[in-house]
Amino acid sequence: MTSQKKRKGESIDSLLRKFKRKIKNEGTLKELREREYFEKPSETKKKRLKAAVSRTRTEQKQNELT
């Protein structure tokens, strides 16, 4: 569980900003969104493959431009 303690004289806004940054860095929110609905293993593989293809295409475009 992620927690952030308030220091003396610290505003709520800065505390909330730190908390959100901490959650983002830990990947808690991303994991929560992924687990919201069950995804079959085959769907997961398809997503990963699609992301890999997309990544390679962008890398190829970058290499062509330089």
Secondary structure, DSSP 8 states (H G I E B T S, - for coil): -------TT--HHHHHHHHHHHHHHHTHHHHHHHTSS---HHHHHHHHHHHHHHHHHHHHHHHHH-
